[in-house]
Amino acid sequence: MLTRLHNSLGLRTNPQIFFVSAAIVVVFSALMVLVPGAMQAGFGAVAAWIAGNLGWFYVLAITGMILFAFGIAFSRYGRLKLGDDDATPEYSGLAWFGMLFAAGMGATLMFWGVAEPVSHFADPPMYGTEPETVQAASEAMGIANFHLGLHMWGIFIVPALAFAYFTYKRKLPPRMSSAFQPLIGEKIHGPIGKAIDILAVVATIFGISVSVGQGALQINSGANIMFSVPIAGWVQAAILAIITAVALMSVIAGLDKGVKRLSYINITIAIALLIYILMFGATTQAVQGTVESIGQYLAMIPALAFFNTTWGESDWTGDWAVFYFAWTATWAPFVGMFIARISRGRTIRQFVLGVLLLPTAFTFIWLGVMGVNAFKLELAGEANFVETIVEEGDIPGSLFQFLGHFPLLEVTSMVALICITVFFITSIDSAALVIDSMSSGYDDVGPTRQRVFWAISIGLVCTVLLTTTGEESLSALQEVIKVIGLPVTMMMFLQALCLVRAVREDYGGLAPIRTRQWKPVIPIEEYHRRAGEDEHDISDYSMRPAYEEGTEPEFDRWEPRGVPTAGPADRVRSEHPTGSEAADKTSG
C-alpha cells in the first residue's frame, strides 16, 4: 500500500522510511497540540532521568569520539581518500570552511556566544570557585570553549567520516544505515537498516527544529529591542513561517546555488560583526583574553572531559553538558552527511583535522572576543548581564543586550538579525537536502516536492514546540533533545567500530595506497535514467537484474570493481550479478 501511494505521488524515496518518518512527525505535532501538558511532562521526566543517571555516558562518549578521530587520522589509514583513489576535492578550502561553519555551528555561536560565558561566570561549576570573580570569568571562558569547540565537533566527526567513507568509497546508499554494513551486512537494506534510517531522519528533524526554535526566540528578542515587537508565540510563529518560506526558495535552488551562496554570505557577515566588536570594544584586552582562554581551555580539558559534578549540589552536567552533547548528537546525522557531501576527495587525515580544528579555532576567537568584552563591561559595573541573562532568563536577548553597549546599535542589531536569519535558513536548506538523501538512498537531487516536504516538517515541529509550551519553550526544546539524542549517541560507537573494520578491509599495504574500488548496483530503470543524463558516467554503475514483482531488494549487495595493487584478496559480495558483471569479477 505504501509503495502504491508513494508511486502515485511521484516520489523517489524509500516508502517505508518516508512515510514512517512523516507519520512520527505528524503524530508528535498532533499530540503536542492536543495534550501539550502531558507531552511536556513525559519528555521532562525522561530527560531528567537521563541527565541524572546517564550524564557520565555522554561525557565519556564524546571524549572517546575525539580520541578515536585523532587516532584514525594519524594512523596508516589517514591517507585513504574519501572517494576513489584519484578523486579531488570539489570545493576550495574557503568554501569548504564556510559551509562547515554555517551548517554546523554558526547559529549556536550567535545564540550562546554571550549567554554561556556569563552563565558560568554567575554559577561556576568547578568546585571551590566563587561566582562573579576574575577566576570565575577565566574558567567560564574555558568551559564555553569546551562545550562549543572540539567536543562539539567531535560528535560530528564519526558519523561524518562514516557517511563519507561508505557512500563515496564503497558506493553504498547515502544513508545512516550504510555505515553499519560491516556489522549487519545485507540487513542494512532490511527492517533493521530502515529503523536506523528512520531514527536518523527523525533525530535530524527534531535537532534542527530546536535550533530554529532558538533562532526564532532570538530574532523575536532582537525585534523587540529594535522595533518594540511583542515577545509572543504568534510573533515567533510568524518568524518561523518567513524563515521556512525563504529556506524553501533556497532548497529549490539546490546545493551549489543555494547553500554555497548562503554560506559565503554567512561567513562574511559573521566575520564583519566580529571585527566590529573587536575594533569598538576592548581590543587589546580581547586579544589577550582570547589567547588566555585557549590556555585555560587546554589546562581544564583533562578535568572537563570527565567532569560530572559528582560532589556538587547543582545539576550543571545535566543542564549544560548533557543538553549540548545530546543536541549535537541529533544534528550529527544531518551535519555528518552534509560534511561528507562537501568533503568528497579529501583524505581521512585532511578530513579529521579540518573538521575538528578549523571550526574550533574560529569558535575560540568568537567566544574570546564576545566573552571578554562582556566580562569587562560586567566587572566594571557598566552592564548587568548576570541579572538579565541568568536571573531573568533572557538568554535569547543576550546578544542584543551586549550590542547595546557599542555604537550604532540599530545598525549592528540589524546586521545580527540578518546573520541569525541566514544561519537558520542555511540550516533548513541543508537539512532538507540531507534528509531527502537519507530517505531516498540517492546522492543526486530528487524531486523538489520531497525537499519542500522536509523543510515544512522542520518548520511544523518547531512551531508546535514553541507555541504550545508558553514561557517554558526553551526548556521544552532542551528536554526533547535530551531524549532523542541518547540512541543516536549510542549508535556512534557502532559506527566507529564499523569504520575501523572497513578501512582494515580496504587498505592497501604499499605506497601509494591503492584500495578496492566500489561501484553501486542500481535498478534497471534508474540505470537507464542516468544513462540518458550527461552528468552521469554510466560506466561507474552496474545494472541490477530483473526480479519478480514483490521479491526485488531495494539495493543489491555492493561489489568491488577492481583489486588494489597490494591490497587484500577480492571477495565477491554480489549474489545476483549480470553476465557482464560476473565476467568482471576476479579474485585477488
N, C-alpha and C positions, 0 to 999 in steps of 0.2 A: 504494500500500500504506500509506504513512504517513497519507494522508488517511482511509482506512478505519479504521485504528487510532485516529486522532485522534477521529473521529466516534463510534466505539464506546465510547470513554472519556468521552464527553460533554464534551470540552474546547472552549474558544472561543479558540484561538490560531492562529498560523500553524504548520502541521505541520512544515515544514522547519526553521524557527527553533527550535521547541520541542524536537523530537527530536534534532536535531544537537547543540544545546547540552547537552541532557541526556546524550547519548552521550559527549561530551567530558568531562563531569564524572565519569561512571561509569568511563570508561577511565582517566582520570588517577588516580582514587581506587584502582582495582584495581592499577594499576602501582605506586603508592606503597606498597601493602600487599605486593605480590609481590616487587618489586625496589627497595626504598627506597634502597639504596646507589647503584645505577646512576642512578636518577632524580635524586637529590640531586647526584651528581657532574655529571650532564649540565646541570642548571639552574645549578649553581655555575660551570661553565666558561663557559657563555653569558653569565651575569651578570657574570663577571669581564671578559670581552671587551667587553661593553657599557660597563661602568664605566671601563675603561681607554682605550677608543677613541672613545666617544660621550658622555662626560660633558659635554663642551663643548656638545653639541647640546641636552641637557636644560637646561643653564643658560641658553643663548641663547634657546631656545624659550619658556621660561616668562617671561623678561623681555619678549620680543616680545608675548606674550599680554596682559600688563598694559598695555603701551603701546597695543596695539590697542583694548583695552576702554575706556580713558580717551579715546582718540581718537574712537571712535564715540559715546561718551556725550556729549561736548561738541561734536560736530558737529551739523548741522541734523537729522540722523536721530535724535538723542537724544530728540526729542519724540514719536516714534512709540510707540504703545501696543502692548503685547504682548497682542493681542486686538483685538476690534472697537474702533472709534473711541470708542464710548460706554461701553466696559467700565470697571468699577470694581474695585478690589482686593477679594478675597474675605476676606482676613484683616487684622486690625488690625496696627499696627506691632509691638506687643509679641509677639503670637502669631507673626507672621512671623519676627521675630528669634529667638524661642525655637526654632522649627523649623529655621531656618538653622543655629543653633549646635548643636543636638542631632544633626542629621543629618550635619553636615559636620566638626565639629572637637572636640566635647566629649570624646569618647573619647581623642583624640590628646593633648589637653592634660592629661588625667588621667594618661596613661601617661608622657609625656615632659616634663611641666611642671617637674619637679625634675631628672630624669636628664640632659636635654640641656644645660642651662647648666653643670652640674657636669662633664659630659664635655668640653666645650670649655674649661672652666677648667683641667682637668688636661692637656689636649692641644690647645693653641691652634693653629689652622691658619694664622693670619696670620703672615707672615714676620717673624722677629725678636722675637716676643712670648714672654716667659719664662712657663713653666707655674706655676700656683698663686700668681699675684701679683694685686695690685689691678688692674693693666692687663688681665690675662687675664680677670678677673671681669667687668670692664666690656665687653670685647669679646665675651665669651661671651653676655651679655645681648643685645647687638646681633645676634649670629649666630642665637640662638634666635628672636628676633623676625623675622628674615629667613626662616627656614625655616617657621615656623608662622603667619606673618602674611600680608602682602599677596601674597607669591609663591604661597603655598598656595592662597589663594582666587582668585588669577589663573588657576590651572589649571582651576578650576571654572567660571569666568565664561563662556568661549567656548562650550563645549557647552551650558551652561545657557541662555545667550542664544539660541543657535541652536535648541534644543529649543522654547523658549517662542515664538519668532517663527514657526517653520514649523508648529508644532502649533496655536497659538491665533490667529495672524494669517492664515496660509494654509490652515489646517484640514487639514493633512496628518496621516497616522497618527503617533501619538506614539512614534516610533522614531528611533534614531540615523541611519538611512539617509535619513530625510526631510530632514535638514539638507544633504544633498548634491544635492537636486533641481535647483538652478540649474546644477550641473556635469554631472550624468549624466542628467537628465530622467526619463523613464519607467523607466529602468533601476533606479531605487530599488525598484521592485516586482518586479524580476527577480533572477537569481542574484547579481549584484553587490550589490544592496541587502540581500539576505538574508545574504550573507557579512559585510557591515558590522554588521548587527544581531546575528549570532551572536557576532562579536568583542566587541560591547558587552555582551552578556549574560554571556559567559564572563569578561570582564575584571571586571565588577561582582561576580560570584560570588567570584572569587579575591581581589579587593581587599577586600571585606567580610570574607572568611574570615581574611585576615591581621589585620585589626583586631580581630575577635572572638577570634582566637587570642591576640593580645597581651592582650586583656581577661581571657581565661581564666588566662594566666600571672600577671597582676597580682592577680586575685582569689585564686588559689592562694597567692601570697605573703602577701597580707593575712590569709587564713585561717590560714596557718602561724604568723604572728606573734601572732594573737589566740587561736587555738584549738589550736595545735600540730598542725594538719592537715599530713600529709607533702606535700612537693612532689614529685609523681609524675604520670606520664602518665595513670594511671587516674583520679586526682582531677580532672585537667583535663578529661578526657572526661566525667566526671560533671557538672562545672560547665557544660560546653557543652550537655549534654543538658537541664539545668534552664533555661539561658538560652533555648535553642531552643524548649522547651515553652512558656515564658511568652510568647515572641515570637509563637508560633502563635496564642495567645489574642488577642493584640493585633492580629495580621493579620486574624483573623476579624472583629474589631470594625470594621475599615475605617479610612480616613484620618482623618476628623473625630473619631471616637470614640477611636481608638487613638493615632495619632501626636500629635495635638494635645494630648491629655491628658497623655501621657508627656512631651511637650516642656515643658509648664508645670512638671511635677514636676522634670524635669531641671534647668532653668534656676534654679529656686528652690533646690534642694539645692546646686548648684554655687556660687551666689552666697552662700548661707549659710556654706558651708565657706570661701570666700574671705574673707568678713568676719571669721570666727572667727580665721583665721591673721593677718589684719591687726590685730585687736584684741589678741591674746595674743602676737604677735611683736614685732619691732622696727618699730612703727607708723610713726614719723616717718622712719626710715631707709628703710623700704619704699616710702613715698610718694616720697621724694626719689629713691631708686634707680629707681623706675618712670619718673618724669619724665626722669631722666638716660638711662635705657635707650632711650627713644624718640629722644632726641637722638643717642645713639650709633648707633642703627639708621639714622637719616637721614644721619649722617656716613659710615657704612660701606656703605650700599646701592649707591652707584655702583661700588664695588670688588667687593662680594659678588655683584652681579647678573651679573658676568662672571668671577668667580673660579674657577679650575680647578686650583689647587695645581701649577702648571706647574713651579715651581722647588723644590718640596718633595719629600721622600722618602716621605711618607705617602700613603695612598690616601684622604685625607679626603673629596675630592669624590665618589668612588665610594661610600664608606661612608655619607655623610650626604646631600649634595645629590641625587645620582642616586637613592638609595633613597627619599627624601622625595618627590621630584617624580614618580618612577615610581609610587609608591604612590598619590599623589594622583590621578595620571592614570587609574589603574584605578578609582578612585572616581568619576571625572568623569562617565561616562555615567549612573550612578545618582544622584549628587548633582545633576548638571545637570538631569536630568528631574524630580527631586523639587523642586528650587528652581523650575523652570519651572511646575510644577503649583500651587505655593503663591504664585506671583508674577503670575498672570494679572490683567490690568487695569492694571498699573503701566507707566510709560513706560520706554524703554530707559535713559534717564538715571537715573531713580529706581532701576531695577534694578541697574545697574552700581555706582552709588555705595553703595547699600545693601548689596549682596552683598560688595563689596570692603572697605568702610570699617567697617561696624558690627562684624562678627566680628573684624576685625583690631584694632580698638580694645579689644575685650574680651580678645583674646589678649595685647596689651601689658600690660594690667592684671594678668591672671592670672600671666603669666611674671614680671612685676615683683615681685609680692607673694611668689610662691613662690621665685623665684631669689635675690632679695636676702636673704631670710631664711635660705636655705640657705648662701649665701656668708658671711653674718655668723657663723653657727654654725661654719662650716669655718675661717674666718680667725681666729676667736677660740679655736680649739682645742677647742671644745665638741662637735664632731661630726667624723666621719671618713668623709664621703660619698665622697671620692675613692677610698679603699681599697675600700669595699663596692660602689660603683656601677661604677667604672671598672676597678679591678684585679681584683675578684672577679666582675664582670659581672652583679651583681644589679640589673639595670635594672627588672624588674617589681616589686621590693620597695622601690624608691626612695621612693615617696610615703609608704609606711607607716613607713619609717625616719625620714623627715622629720617625720611627725606624732608620732613617739616623743619629740620634743624639746618638745612642747607638752602642756599639761594635758589630762586626760580622754582619754587615748589610746584606751581601749576605745570610748568614745562616738564620737570623731572617725573612728576606723578603721571602725566600723560604718557611719557616715554615708558615708564614702568608698566602702565596698564597695557600698552601695545605689546610690550615684550612678554608679559604674562599671557596675554591672549594668544599671541603667536605660538608660544610654547605649548599651550594646550590644544591649539588647532593641529600643530605638528604631531602631538601625541595621538589624537584621534585618527588623523590621517595615516600615520604609521601603523597603528593598531589595526585599523580596518584592512589594510593590505596584508598584514601578517596573519590575522585571524582567517582571512579568506584563503591564504595558502594552507594553514593548518587544517581547515575544514575541507579543502578540495584535494590536497595532495599534489597540486601542480605548482611549479615555481613561477610560471608565467602568469600574467594578469588575467583573471577570469572575468565573467560578465559584470558590468558595473553595478547591476542591481544587488549583487551579493555584497559588495563592499559598502554600498549605501545602507543595506540592512544592518551590517555590523556596526557602522558608525551611529546609526539611530539607536541600536541596542545599548551602546555605551551611554548615550545621552539619556535614554529612558531610565536605566538603573540609577544613574547619578541624580536625575531629577526626583525620582521616587525617594531615594535616601535622604535628600536634603529637605524636601517638602513635607515629609511625614514624621520627622524626628524633632522638629522645632529647634529649640535652643541647644539641644543635645546633638545636633547634626554632626559636628566634628568628632565627638566621641563615638557616635554610632558608626561613622565611616571606619574608624580605627578598630572597633570591635569586630566588624565583618571581616576585615582584612586579617586579623589575628587568627581567625578560624580557618579561612580558606588557605592561608599561607603555609599551614603546617604540613599537609600532604604534599604540597609542591616542594617544600624544603626536603622532605624525606626522599622524594624521587631523585633529587640531585645526587645523592650518594650512589644510587644505582647508575645514573648517567656517567658519573666519573669512573665507576668500575667498567662499564661497557666501553667507554672511550679507551681505557688502558688496554683492554683485550683487543680492540680493533686496531690500534696503532701497532701492537705487537704482531698481529697477523699480517699487516700490510707493509711493515718496514722492510726495506732492502738493506743489506748489510754493508755494501761497498759504496764509497763516494764516487760520483754524485749519487744521491739517493734516488733509486727508481722504485716505484710502488705499483701494486696492482692498479690497473685502470678499469673502472667500472662503467657500465652503461645501463641505463634504465630500460626495462621491458614494459612497453605501454600497449594499451588496447589497439586493435586494428583501426577503429575509427579515429582515434587520436593520432595514430601513426600517419594516416592519410591526411588528416587535417594539418599536421605540422609539415608534411611533405609539400603541401601547397603554399606554405608561407616562406618568404625569403629569409626571415631571420633565424630559421632553424636549419642546422646541418643534419639531415636525416640519417647520415651515417653514424651519428652519435647514439642512435636508438636501435633497439630490437623490437620486432613486432610480436605481440603476444598471439598465440594461435587461437583459433575459434573454439569456443566451448558451447556445450548445450545450454540453452537458456535456464538460468537458475543455478548453474553449477560453476559459473566463472568466478575466479578470485578477483578481488579488486585490483591487485597488482601481482604479477608473477614474482618469483624469487629473483633477487638481484643476481647478476652473474658477472664474472670477470671477463674482460675482453682482451687481456694480454697478461703476460707473465713478467714480473720485474726481472731485470738482468741478473741480480744476485739475491732475489727475494725468496720467500718460502714457496713451496710447491703450490701450484694452482689446484684449488679444489672446486669442482663444478657444483654449483648450487641450484641450478635450474632443472626442474623435473619435467618441464614441458617445452623443450627447445623446438624451434622450427628446423627444417632440414639444413638451411644455410647456417643457422646458429650452431647446430650440432657439429658441423664441419669445422667451425672456427674454434671449438673448444679443444684445448690441448692440456696435457699435464706438464708441470714444471719439472 
